[in-house]
Amino acid sequence: MTRPSPEVQNLAIFPPDSGGRPSTGSDMASVFDPERFRENISNIAPRLERYLADRSTRGLDLVDPAVLTKAARGLMTTERDRIADFDADRLNQIVDLYTGTGIHVYSPGYMGRQFSGVVPLAGLVDLVSSVVNQPSTFYEAGQLPNVAERLMAEELGRLIGWDPGRLAMVTTSGGSLANLTALLAARNRAFPGMLAGGAAGVRDGIPAVAVSEEVHYSVTRAAGVLGVGERQIVRLPVDRSGRVRADRVAPALDAAHRRGLRVFCLVASAGTTSMGAFDPLAELAAVTRPRGIWLHVDGAHGASLLVSRRHRDRLRGIEHADSLAWDAHKMLFVPAPCTLLFYRDGAAARGAFGRPPGGRGASYVFDEEPDVYSALDSGDQNFECTKRPMIMPLWTLWAVYGPALFERKIDRLCATTRHAFRMLRAEPDFDVLHEPEANILCFRYRPADLEPSALHRLQLAVRHRLRGDGRFFVSKVDVGGVAALRVVLMNHRIGTAHLAQLITEIRTTGQRVLREEAAAPGPRAERSPR
């Protein structure tokens, strides 16, 4: 064999620097140096420790995007022709900017969204996953993550009530993708010809999906991706608490059938995004099963109540569903994304994307001769090829602490939300819109002399002012076409004193908005509180 010349060897190993001369490679080595990594961890860890220890009540300091962009650009090296020398101060400033401009999810003032502060140990495991970088779609690339998925499928599947020898679970990057995947599996079971022939493969009715009026927008988006247009979406009426009215489902399905629609899937919610409502799953299953309709449950938020012996009855009837989407990055308190998609029948999991292509186009990942290793692959069951080992933080917490950690925090959050309901109901100038079923509560600030036409605008103004003041972060949602304030209690540090402070701040803010509006020139009806 002819060996390349020393010059070629040097060029192949050490690319030229800006002057056309081979570099030594020492700058590259320093980037990957384990000791440098340890130093970086030593610098960042105290900053994160202070972040976790901060118990101040604060919401969100919303920075002007132009200001933040300028600050971020100022932290970028101007070096372009060589690897810049490491600057520890620059890294520290980046970390401080990152932690300082986000929502402080560990603060008692954070009550606005459905993602939570993670159990700190889960963050450490997520760091391990990032460093070792083992994509988990195929066993040979991520051995322990694939085993961990099987173990968590056993643990959580037992809570669902499905046959452990028959069910299947795959992890996906978020509830939206889980809902899409489940709808694919349902469609392909009902219309198997569509896998090969697309819309031309439909022979028996127009594909349609039935959804709650309160369904998450990802479901209707997913239907659109599948070619199910708006006219093919059957919307099911809900009661005042946001639950599907089971008595109205059969008539709606019959009406759809008369229109030539074939509903292949009904999507129920276990914890709607707006009000945290749980649809009557047992009643819905009694309607769908005789008709051969797939029942998918979007439990992205509320499925975690299955871990609680006190609250799991909210999902009564889940054992009759065909599939379930469950976000662990919500009420199981792990880093996002970590979504678990369960199928009651494991064979249905392989129906979402059809048979694996094998040597016909993806021979680099799919084996023609399955073995004990490839049996744990999930590449034929999920859309992602490269997928983070998102199960590892959840499995590690379960392995180290057991399910009681999750149960106690869930019970605490639900109890605190119930207490907030009682406190608000006792205030004469507040309207509480529903009894909370989990940890989401919607209400309005409504002083006695408020004109009905101003109710919507006042809620929006109060929410924006609260966010701007930076002590509390709550969200808003339209209920019955009128804006409402919405709290999602994800932090076990929230107590009665914080809830009382929030009520006082909402009232003070609302009165200030109304005074400013009354003092402003012009017709009152044309003014909008801001």
C-alpha positions, 0 to 999 in steps of 0.5 A: 500500500502506498502511504500518503506523503507527510504533507498530505497526512498533515492536511488530512488531520489538521486543516489549514489555518487562515494563513494556509499553514497546517494548525497543530490541532491543539485548539480542537483538542481543548474544545473536547478536553474532559478537564475543560468540561469539568471546569465548565460544570464547576462554573455553571453548577453554582449558578444553577444552584442559586437559580433553584434556591431562589424562592422569590415570587416573580413571574416573567420579565419580558424583554424587548426582542431587539434589546435581547438580540443586541445583548445576545449578539454582543456575547458572540465571538467575532473570530471566524478564521480560527477556533476562538480561545475559550472565554469562561466569562463569556460562557457565564454571561450566556448562562446568566442571560439564559436563566434570567430571561426565561419564565422562572418555573420554580417560583410561586409566582409562575402559574401560567403554563403547563410545563413545570420546573423539573425534578433537579435530578432529571436535569442531571440525567438529561445532561448525561443524555446530551453528552453521551448522545445515544439516539434511542430509536434503535437498540444498537444506538441506545441500549439502556434507553430502549430497555428503559422504555420497555420498563416504563411501559410495564410500570405505566401500562399497569396503571392504565389497566391494559394487558402488559403482554399486549400493549406497546409504548413509544416515546415521541417529541411532544403530544402533537406528534403523538396525536398525529401518530395515533391518528395515522394508526387509526386511519390505516386500520380503517382505510388500509388502502391509503398506505399504498394508494393515498386518497385513491385507496379510499373505497368506503366513505370519506375519512373523518375524525370526531373531536371535542369542541375543546380539543387541543389544536394539535389534533385538528392540525394532525387531521389536516396533515392526514388530508382530513379537511375542516368539513370532515371534522365532527365537533362534539358539544361540551358542557359548561365545564368543557367535557364532551356531552356523551348523550350528544355523541351518537346523534353527531356520529349518525349525522356525519354518517348521513353526510357520507362521512366515515368517522374512523377516530374519536379523540377524547381529552383527559385534561383539556388545555383550556379548563383541565376537563376530563371527558367521560371515557367510559361513556364514549367507549360505549358509543365508539366500540360497537361502531368500530371507531378508534378511541384516542385519548389526548391525555398530554396533561391529565394522564399523569393523574393515573399515578395518583390513587386519589385522582386516577378515577378522573380517567375512569374508562381509559382501559377501553381506549385504543391509544393514549398520549401522555406528556411526562414533561408536564405533570411528571416533572421531567425536561421537555420533550418527553411524550409517551404514546401508548397502544392497547394493542401493540400490533396497532403501533406498527400500523401507523407507518406500515411495514418497515422498508427494510432493504428497499430504502433504509437498509442502513437502519432496518434489519432484514433478519430481526433478532433479539436486539432489533426486537426493541427497535421502535423505528417502525412505530414513530416518525423520528429516526434520530430521537433523543433518549427522552425516557432516561430522566423519567426512568431514572426518577422512577428507579431512584425515588419510585412513584410516590414522588410523583403521586405526592406532588400531583396530590399537592398541586390538585389540593392547592388548586382546589383551595384556590377555587374556594378562595376565589369563590368567596370573593364577591368580585370574582367569578369562578367558571368551573370546579377544578378537576386537576390543577387548572382553574379559570376565573374572571375579575368582575367588579359589581359595576362593570359593564358587560361589554367591558368584561372581555377587555378587562381580563386581557388588560389585567393579564398583560399588566400582571405580566408586565409587573413581573410578580405573577405570571398567569395565562388567559383563555376564552371561555364561551367567547369571553376572556378569562384568567387561567392559572395552572399550578405546577409548583408545589411551593405555591401556598395560601399566602401566594394565592392571596397575594395573587387575588389582591394583585388582580383586584388592585390591577383591575381597579387601576385599569378601570380608573385609567379608563374612566379618566381617559378622554373620549367615549367610554364604549370606544376605549379598551383597557390596556 
